[in-house]
Amino acid sequence: MKVGIDSYCFHRFFGEVYPGQPQPTKPMTMEDFLAFAKELSVDGVSLESCFFPTMDKGWLTDLKGQLDGYGFDRVYAWGHPDGLEAGGNRAAYDDMLAQIPNARMIGADVMRVVGSSLMFRHLPHKPQLEILAKWFKEAVKVAEDHGVKVAVENHIDYTADECLWLIEEVGSPYFGLNFDTGNFVRLLDDPIAGMKKLAKYTFATHIKDLKVRRGVPVTEWYFFSSTPVGDGIVDNLALAQLLKDADYKGFLAVETDHLHPDYNYDEHAAVRQSVQELKRIASQLK
């Protein structure tokens, strides 16, 4: 089982600082991120396109060269923060389609996408999912033409059963899941039960660990804040074993989002610890 990092771990350094978080001492470039990933000897990276400085073809070609030079597997990540807005933003859909060739340009055969987000989770889900199913049926035809698989993330929006319905309704080998091990917890949906249903459809991962943040209302999504893998409540060993049993071909990509303040906003240390733990998990798989 391979191990990797999603660049969203360093969202503060790429310019997205949540309210109450400190500004980083210096920004991070994509080159900085890739060099750090190489330092940790990971196998792959998931790259959030929202942090790309440009969509210029020359820059994307240079990025592919860097990824090839490091020998990284790669996922092209689109859609932060609200993606297709639960089927309410056709312009975002057009942008998603336009970026499918970019995934191929950097050598990625999986493109993680976002259909919805926590912003829409309290609205009726059935009409959202019906629109998304229709849109993704169209989108996977384009993706297949480019040799790219589309992996929709459970983005604190839909339960495992709803994700399963969406995948089966689209009904394409080019459409599956980016399984986020922490986001189901935030919906109080058991990730182990979800993985048993969804492992065979999983093309990419976000491996999160979480613990309760005291003093934060339970209604806030970051009530369950990110920790380094191994420090929280998510049984990522069991989840990784289910992926292996399903012959998962991707990598385990650590992702932290709202890092718990116990870790002093030290994302580099949190990622180092997470990578070490994921390598330990990978070595224990049967």
N, C-alpha and C positions, 0 to 999 in steps of 0.2 A: 504494500500500500504506500503510495507516494504522499509526500507532505508539501504544503505550499502556504502562501500568504496572500490575503486579499489587501490591496492597497488602501482600502477604506480604514484599516487599522490606524492610519496616519492622517485621518481627515482634518485634524487641526492644522497639521503642517502643510496641507494642500489648500488651506484657506477656509475651511468650514469649521467654525468654533461654535459649539453649543452655548446657549445662555448659561452663565455661571462658570464656564470653563476658562482657564487662563489662556492668553495668547501664547503660542510657542515662541521660543527664543529666536528661532530662525525657520524659514520655510524649507520645504523639501521639494526637490524636483523628481521627475520620474527616474532620472539617472541615479539619484541618491537612493531612491527606493529599491531599484534593481540591484545596486551595489550592496545594500544592506541584506537583501534576500540572498544574494550569492555568498555573503559572509557567513550566513547561517546554514549554508549548504542545503537549501531546500530544492525540491524537484520542480516546483511550478509556482506561477503567480497568477492571480486574478486581478485584472487592471480596470479600475473604475474610469470609464471614459469621460465622466463629468470633470475629472481632474486633468485631462489632457490639455496642454496649453494651446493646441491647434488640432484641426482635422486635416491639415495639409498632407497631401499624399507623400511628399518628400519626408516629412517628419515621421509618418507612420511607417514608411519603408525603413528609415533609420532605426525606429523602435524595433521592428522585426529583426534587424541585424543585431541589435543588442541582445534581444531574447535568444536568438539563435546562438550567439557567441557564448552566452551563459548556459546554454543547453536547457532552458526552462520550457516545461509544458506551460500552456497559457489559456486563460479564459478572458474573453472580451466582455466587460460588464457594462450594461446600459440600463438607465432608468431611474437613477437616484434623483430626487427622493420619492416621487409619487408615480413615476412611470406613466402608464396609460390612464391613470386616474379612474380606475374601476370601469373603464369603457366610456369615459366622459371626455376624452381629449384626443380627437382624431389627428390633430397636428402632431402630438407626441407619437402616435402610431406611424405617421409618415416619417418622422425623424428616426424612429426605430428601424424602419425598413431601409432608410438611407444609410444607416450605419452597419447593416449586415455586410456589405462589401469591405468595410473597414476591418471587421473581424478577420475576414479572409486575408486582408492585406498584411496584418501583423502575424499571420500564421496560426490563428486560433480556429479550431473546429467546433468550439462551443461558445455561444453567446448567451450570457445570463441577462435576463430581462425582468422588468417589474411591471406587473399588471395593475397593481393597486398599492395601497399602503394603509397604515393605521388611521389616516385622515378620513377614510371611507368605511371603516369597519363597522360603524354603528348604523349604516344605511342598509336596506335590504340587499342581501347578497345574490339572490337568484337572478334578478335582472342584470346585475353586474357580470356575473359569470356567463350568462347567455351571450352578452355582447362580446366579452373577451374571447369566448370560444369561436365565435364567428370571425373575429379579427385574426386570431392566431391560426385558424384554418387557412386564411389568405396568406398570412406572413410566412408560414412554413413552406409554402410553394417557392417563395423567393429564397428562403434560407437553403432549401434543398438544392436549388440551382447553383448556389455558391458553395455547397458542401459544408454548411454550417448547421449545427444542431442548436435549437432554441431551448433554453432552460429557464423557466419562469420560477422566480423565488417566492417561497412563502414569506411574505413581507409584513408580518404582524397584521394580516388581513384575513386570510382564509384558513380554515381548519384543514387537517389532513384529508378528511373525507371530501371536502370541497375541492382541494387540489386534485385528488384522484378523479373526481367527476370531470374537471376541466381537461385533464390529460386524456382521459378515455373519450371524451366528447370530441376533442380535436383529432384524435386517432391517427397520429402520424409518428413514425419512428424518428422523425426530426424534431419532435416536441416532447419535452420532459421537464424535469424539476431541477432547480438549484436548491438543495435541501439545506435550510438553515436550522441547525440543531437547537438554537436558543429561541427562535421566534415562535415556535409552537408553544413553548413554555409560557411565553408572554400572553398567549391566548388561553392559557390553562388547558392546553391540548397536549396529551401525552406524546412526547417525541418518539418514544420507543414503539408505541402502538402505530404511530404515523409511519415510522421507517419500515415496519413490517409490511405496510401496504404500498409504500412508495419507493423502496430501494431499487426495484427493477426498472423504475422510470427515471432514476437520478443520474444526471449527466455531470453535475458539479455540486460543490458543497460550500457552506460557510460553517466552520466549526467554532461555535461559541461556547462559553461557559458563563454562568450567571450566579449572582447572589443578591439577596434582598438589600436594598439601600434604605436604611432607617431614616425617618424624617421626610420621606417622599411619599405622597399619596399613592395608594395602591392603583388608582386610576391612571397614573402616569406610566408610559411605556417603559421608562427607565427605572421603575420600582425594582425590576430585575435588571441590575446593571452588570456590565461585562466584567469578568475577571480573567486572568490567565487561565488557559485550559488546565484543568486539574484542581483548581481552587474552589469551584462552585458546585452547583447541584445537578448539572447535566451529566448523564452517564455516557460520555463520548466513546468509551471503550466498547460498550454494548452496541452503540449506533454504528461504529466503524466495523464491528464484526458482522452486523447485518448487511452492510454495504459489501463487504468482502464475500459473504455468502451469496450475494446477488451478482457477483462478478463485476462489480463497479470498476470502471476503467479510468476514472478521473483521479484527482488528488484531494487530500484533506486540507482545505484552505482555512487557516486560522483567520477569524475576523473578530475584532473588538469594535464596538461602536461607542456607547456611552460608558467609558471606563470608570469603574467604581473608584470614588475618591480615596479609598484605602491605599490605592496604588500610586498616589501622588502624581497622577497624570503622566506617568512615565511609560508611554506606549512602547518604546524600544525594549525596555526590560520586560514588559508584559508579553510582547511578541516573542522575545528570546525564550522565556519560560514556556510559552505555549508550544513553540516549535519543538523544544526539548521533550515536552510531554507527549506531543503527537508522534514523535519518533519512537518514544517508548511504547505508546499504544500500538503503533504499526508493528513493532517487534513482537507484541504479544498476541497478535491475531492468529487464529488457528486455520 
